[in-house]
């Protein structure tokens, strides 16, 4: 298997080398990629990038809500208990009263049994558990609140660690046109029609919302008419901005450069790849466009889908906290009486305790890796430009994204994205997040699939004119077919490439470089097979195929079918450079053989390939009359 892959890789390399080394005189005969094809691919990928970028901002705004404890329990800004918390407490009181009523009935039944049986042994055995249950049930509102507050303090403490670095807790490295500056934290988002009155600009510019503090901060619109946000320096932001928001925005907005990812540097989408442009030049331009778009798309996938997983987990966390706290008396009852944890109601009396603990400490689990990564990225940002390794700060810039000016910045942007992808999914996995991680794997799988599709985009655009392969266009004129790089590579058989290159059959090589197993007949070939001048050939083919299929040994069958194919290639010129599967498909379309006969022939040819070591045998060239 390894040798086969190695051989395939070698021939693919040779093919790629040949694509660049073919003399210009040969390339001049080929047509250039069509403007429609390039524009269509560019428009589609750009649209997907725009949607993902907008989705990232939307999810980021949503995360600010679902991670806020005041929003979760509807706590007013001045403290106290809001309507939502009062409602949950009423449900808890109702549940507690029902459990206490059960305790009272249990005491009465126990007293009656002790009087009737004159034996208080069992009552004495259960009395400690009974007393413990009464205490836990009646304190089952206070205890979860204490645990929740402890988790919030722990989360705050973890997110507060970067602030120990002082005003340099988060900075953006200097560029050629801009000095080092503090990271931005977002104070407010506006979407869709809300952005109509916004004039985008940096801090101190644009339409100012005087209701927000500080009032001197302007607005930025990464996607005009879709999303705008108001920012402030991270070290002077409103005191109401949580530490978790600073770390999250520092990672995603500043270090991962979310605000710049939708601003891919000139995509050359308007480059006119007209006829007459050298093939090599057209190929390079198209490759440049696609690589830029694919990199932008992959980076968006790596940011958006972890954010979606976080949003899903923290959104599910809210009802988990509500339900578990409202019905905590039942959990306390299960803690005192272990037998209640068994049977079909085990979830009601015990599992919700696990769900509650996982939901309470979920922010801490997410905070630890994010904070560590945040500190590491900030440390790298503080490196003096002169101290950056020479290899990363050479004069060559990266014409990819706005604000990404050298390899050093690109490297740390990649590190930030890796931290977001890796540790978001790790912390939110079903194993660690429990009930809250129920959608994590599905979201990760969807993101991985989209990333895989993005990687295949450059090889899926049909821009390679394959020599020797022609198909009829809409008018019936024979034109050169275009295939994608992926189609070309998938259709390569190393054995055929070797033989074609050795014998100089470049037309045959190009003909075979398409999709193997294509089930599309060639109308001209079908017409020639059915022409009156080839009646004798058709009859002879039918008769010889019947004899070949009915032969007693596999070797005789293979020789008979091969002789028929060579007969067709010798007498019908258009079939001379076709693959076996294409010839068979044309015979089916011409009515010479039916589907059952085709299956029999394909089985015989498959055995022939197996006997030859897995490759598709090249028909032996025969002289044409």
N, C-alpha and C positions, 0 to 999 in steps of 0.2 A: 504493500500500500504506500509506504514511504517513497519507494523508488518511482512508483507511478506518479505521485504528486510532484516529486522532484523533476521528472521528465516533463510533466505538464508545465511546471513553473519555468523551466528552461525555455520551452518553446514559446510560452507567452512572452517571456523577456525578449526573445528573438523577434517576435512579431512586433512588439512595441519599438524595438530598435529599428526594424525595417520601416516602420511608419515614418520615422524621422530621417532615415538615410536614403529613402527612395529618391532618385534624381528629380530635380525640379521639372525637367521636361515631361516626366511621366505625371507628376502632380498637376501640371498645367492642364492636363486633359480632363481633370476631375472638376466637378462643380463644387462651389462653396456652400456652407450651411445656409439655409434659407433664413431670411429675416423673420418670417412668421414663426418658425420653429423656436428661434432664440428668444424672441419677444414673448411668446407663449410660456416657455419654461421660466423665464425671468419673472414674468408677471405672477405666475402661480406661486413660486417660492417666496417672492416678496410679499404676496398677500398672506401667506401662512406665517411669515415672520411678523408682519404687522399684527395679526390676530393674537399670536403668542405673546408679543410684547404688551399689547393692551391687556390680555388676560393676566399677565404677571402683575401689572399695576393694580388691577381690580382685586386680585387675590391678596396682594400686599395690604390694601386698604381693609379688606375683610379680616385679615389676620389681626390688624390693630384692634378690631372690635372683639373678636372671639377670645383673644388673649388677655383682655382687660377684666379683672375680677369685678370691677364695679358694674360692667355691662352684664356679666354672667348672672349676678344676683340683683341687678337693678338697684344698686346702692346709690342714693343721692350724693351729689357733690359735697354737701355739708355733713355727710356721715349719716348714721342711723340705719334703720331698716326701711327699704322701699317696699312698694306694693307686692313685687314678686317674692321677696324674702318673707313677707308676712303671709302670703298665700302658702308657700312651702311650709312655714311653721304651723299653719292651721292644719294642713294635711298630716304633719308629724304629730300634732296634738291629738288628732282623731285616731291615728294609728296607735299612739301611746295609750290612749284611754281604752281602746279595744283590748290591748295586751294586758293592761292593769285589771280590766274586768275579768279576763281569763285567769289572772293570778288570784283574784278574789274567789272566783268559783272553784279554783283548785284548792285554796285553803279550806273552803267549806267542805268539799268532798273529802279532803285529807282528814279533817277533824271528825267527820262522821265515820270514816273507816277506822280511825283510831279508837273511837268509842265502841263501835260494833265489834271489832276484832280484839280489842284490848291489847293491841300490839303497835307500839309506836316506832319500831325499828326502821321500817322503810321511810317513815316521815323524817326521822332524824338523819337518814342517809341523804335525802334530797334537800334538806333544809338549807345547807350552805349554798348549793346551786340556786335554790329558789331566792335566797337573799341576794346573791350576786346578780341574778337576772333582774330583780327589782331595781337595783342600783343602776345597772347598765341601761335598762330601758328608759328610766326617768332622766338619765344624763345623756341619752343618745342624740340629743340636739347640741349639747354643749361640747361633747367630745369631738364630733366631726368638725365643728367650727374651729376648735383648737388645732386639730390636725391640718385643716385647710390653711389657717393662719401661719402655722409653722412651715408648711410647704411654700407659701408665698414669701415668707421671710428668707427661706433658703434660696428660692429663685432670684429674689432681689439681690441677695448677697453675691450670688454667682455672677449676675449681670453687672454688678457694681464694681467687680474686680478691675476691668479696664480703666475705670475712672481714676484708679490709684496712680495712673501714669500722668495725671494732671491735664493741662490744656492740650497736650499732645496725644491724648487717648486715641484719637483717630484723625489722621491727616491724609491729604491727597498729595502724592509726590509732585514736585515742580516739573513744569514742561518748558519748552523753548519760549513760550509766549505768556506763561502764567507762573507766579510764584507758588510756593507751598501754601496750602490753605487747609483749614479744618474741614472735616467731613460734613456733609449736609444731613440733617434729619428732617423728615417731612412732617409739617404741622397739619396740613389739610389737603384733601383731594377734591377735585371736581371732575365730573364726567359728562360727556355728551353736551346737551344744551347749556349746562352750567358753565361751560368753557367759553361761551360766545362773547362774554364781556371781559375775558382775560387777555391782556397784552403780555405775551411771554417776554421774559427778560431775567437777568441775574438778580442777586440780592440788591434791594434798593430801587429796582426798576419795575415797570409794569403797573397794572391796575392793583392797588393795595386794598386789601380787606381790613378796614380799620377795626373790625370786631375781633380780630385775631391778634395775639401778642407773640412776639413784638410786632408793632405795626410798620416797621421799616423794612420788612422782608417782602421781596417780590415773588413772582410766580414763574414757573418754567413749564413748558408744554412739549414733552417729548413726542407726543402724537397730537398735533393740533386738531381741534374740534372733537377729539376723543377723550383725552385725559390731560389735565394740568394739575400741578401740585405746588404748594407753598412751602418753601424751605427756610431753615435757619441753621447757622453753624451749630455743630453738635455741642460745643462748650458754652453756648449762650442761648440755647433753646428754652422754650417755656418750661417752667418747673413741673408742669403737669405731664410732660412727655416722659413715659416710663423708661427705665433702663433697658428693658427688653426691646423696646422700640428702637432705641439707639443702636443696640448691637445688631438687630435684624436689618435696619436700614443701612448701618455701616457696612455690613457684609454684602447686601444685595444691591443697594443703590450706588454705593461708593466703590467698594473693592471689586465687585462683579460688574460694575459699569452698566447697570440696567438702563440708565438714562441715555447711554450712547449706543446700545446694541441695535436699536432700530435705525440708527443713522449710519448705515454702511457706506463707506466711501464710494465715490462714483462707480456705479455698477456697470458702466459702459452699455447699459441697456439700449441706448440710442445709437450704438455703433452700427453702421450700415455694412453688413457683410455681403456686399454686392458681388455679382458674378465678375470674375476677373481678378479678385483678390487672391493672392497665392494661398494654396491649401495650408501651408505651414503657418502663415500669419493668421488665417481664419481659425485654425485649430487652437493657437495660443490665446487669441482673444476670447474665444468661447470658453476655454479652460479657465481663464482668469475670472470671468463672470461667474461661472458655476462654482468655483472653489470659494469665492467670497461669500456667495449666498449660502452654500452648504455649511461653511464654518459658522456663519451667523445663525443658521437654523439649528444646528447642533447645540450651540451655546444656549439658545433660547430653551430648547428642550431640557437641557441640564439644569436650568433655573426654574422654569415654570412648573414642571411636574413635581419636584420636591415641595414647592410652595403649595401646590394642590393637595399633596398628601398631608402637609401640615394643617392646611385649612380644613380638610375633611376630619382629621383626628381631633382638632380643637373644637370643631363644631359638634361632633358627636360627644365630646367631653361634657358639653353643657347639659344636655338632658341626663347624662349618666350621673352628674353631680346632683341635679335636681331630684331624680328618682331615688337615688341611694340615700340622700339626706332626709327626704320625706318619709321613707319607709325604714329608716335605720332601727326603730324599735324591734322589727322582726329580725334584723341581723343580730341585734343584741341578744334576743331570745335564743337564736341558734348558737351564739357563742357560749351561753350558759348551759344549754342542753344539746350536747353533740349529736344525739340521735336525730334531732330535727334536720341535721345537715345531710341525711341520707334520704333516698326515695325521690319521687318526682318533684317535690317542692324544695329540693336542696338549693336551687338557685335563689329562691325567695329568702331563705333563712341564712345563706352563707355566701353565695357567689357574688352578691351585690356588694359585700364588704370588700372583696378583691377588686371589683370594678371601681369602687370608690377610691381605694388606695392608689390604683393605677392612674385614675383620672387626676387625683390630687397632685401626685408627684410627676406627672407627664411634663409640665413646664421645666422642672429641674433637669430631667433627663435630656431634654432638648437644649437647655441652656448650657450645660457643661461643654459638649463638643463645640457648639457655636462660639462660646466665649473664648475657648482655647484657640480656635482658628482665628478669631477676631484679633486677639492679642498678637498672634504670630504675624498676621498680615500687617497690623499697625507697626510692628517692629521693623518689618521689611520696608514699609513706607517711610520710616524715619531715617533710613540709610542715606547718607549724603550722596548726591549724584556723582561726585568725584570718587566715592568709595565703591561704587557699583563695578563689578568685574568688567573689564574692557570688552569681553566678548558680548556682553549684553547692552552696551551703550555706544556701540559704534555708530557712525553717522547714518547708516541705512535705517530709514524709518519703515514702519509697517503700514502700508496704505490700505488698511482694512476698516477700522472703526475710528470715529472721532474720539479724541482724548487718549488713544492708545498710540504712543509715539515711538516706542522702542521695545526690544525683546524683554527687558526687565519688567516693564508694566504688563506686557502680555503674559509673562510667566506668572506673575502674582494674581492676575485676573483669573488665569487657569486654576491656580491653587484655591482661590476663593470659590470658584464654581465646583471644584472637586469636593471641598468641605461641605458645601450646601447639598450636593447630590448624595455623597457617601453617608454623612452622619444624620441627615434628615431621615432617610429610609431606614438606617440602623436603629435610631431612637424611636421611630414610629412603627417598627415591625410588629406583627401580631404577637410575637413572643415577648416583647418588652412593653408594648403599649396595650396589649390585651384587646378588649372590646373596641377601643378607639382606633386600633390599627387594622380594622376589618377591610378597609379599602386600600391600604398601603401597597400591597403586592400587586393589585390590579392596576393601580396608577403607575407604579414603577414599570410593570410589564408594558403598559400602553406607551409610556415615554421611551422605553428601550426600542419598541417596535417603530415608533416614529423616527427615532434617531437612526435606526437601521435603514429605513426608507430614505432618509436624508443622505446617508452615505452612498446610496445607490443612484441618486439623481444624476450625478455627472456621467455615469456609465449607462444611463437609460435614454439619453438624448441621441436620436439617430442622425449623427453628423459624419459618419465614416462612409464615403462612397466606395463600395467594395468592387475592385476590378473584376470584370468578367461576369458580373451578375446583373442581368437586366430583367425588368418586368414591364408589362404594358401599363401606361397611364390611363387616365379617364378617356382619352381620345383613341386609345389603342396603339399609340406610338410607344416603341420600346425605349425606355429610359433606364438610367442607372439607379439601382436601388440603394437607399441609405439604411445603414444599420447602426445601432448604438454599440458602444464599446463592450457593454455587458453581453449583448447578443453575439458579438464577434467572439469574445473570449469563451462564452458558454458553448459555442459551436465548434471550437477548435478540437480536433483530434490530433494529438502529437504525431501519430504514425502517418496520417495523411499530410500534415504539414511537412514532415521530413521528406516524404516521397515527392510532394509537389515542388518543394524548393530544390531537391536534387535533380528532378527532371525538367525544371523550368516551367512547370504548368501553373503559372500565376493566375490564369483565368480560373482553373479548377480550384486553386486554393481559395480565391475570393468567393467562388460559388459555394464552397463548403463552410465558409466562415460565418454563415448565418445560423439561425436557430435550427438545431437538429430536430428532426421529427416534424417539421412544418407540414401541416395538412392543407396547403393551398395549392391548387392545380394551376398550371400555366395554360391559359386559354389557347395560345398559339400552338403549344405542344399537343393539346387535345385535338385541335383542328387537323394538325398534320397526321396524328395517329388515325383519325377517322377519314382522312382523304381517300379518294378512290384509288390513287396510285399506290397506297399502302395496304390494300385489301389482302394481298398475299402475305405480307408481313404480319398482319393481325391474325390471320388464320393459322399461320405457322407458330406464332407466339402462344395462341390458345392451346394448340395441340401439344407443343413442347412443354408447356407448363403442366398440363395434365399428366404427361409422362413423368416429369420431374417430381411432382408431388407424390405420385403413386410408386416411385422407386423404392426398392426394398431397404436400402441402407442410407444413413444420413449423408455419407460421402457422395453417393450417387445423386441424392436430392440437391445437395449444395452445388455440385458440378452442373446439374441440369438447369437450375435457376440462374446460375451465373452465366451459362451459355445463352440463355434467353435474353438476359439484360445486355450482354455484349452484342447480340443480334440486333436488338432495338437501337443501341447506340451507333451501330455501324450503318444502319439503313435509314434512321430518322435523325438527321444532323442536330436538331435542337435538343435532343436527349443526350448528346455526346458528353457534355460536361455536368450533367445532373447527378445528384446523389441517388443511391438506391431508393430511399424512401420517397423522393420526389418523382422518380420514374413510376413507382408503384401507384402513387396518388394520381398521376396523370392517366394511368391505365384504368383505374377505377372510374375516374370522371369520364373517360372515353367509352365506358361500358364494356371493356375487354375482359375485366375480371370483376367479381362481386366482393362484398365485404368478407365473406367466409374465405374465399381464395386469397385475399390480401393477408388475412391473419395467418394462413398457412405459410405463405411466402415469407412474411416477416419472421415467423418462428424459425424457418430454415436459415434465413440470413443471420438471425441472432445466434444460432448455434455455430454458424460459420465464423462470426466474430469471436465467439468464445474460444473456438479451436485455434484462432489466430492470436490469442492472448489479450483479448478485450478491445482491440481496435476495430474500426470499420474498414474492411479491406478495400483497397483501391482497385477498380477494375483494370485488368491488363489492357493497355491500349491496343486496339486492333485497327488494321488499315481500312480506310473507307473506300468504297468503290468510286 
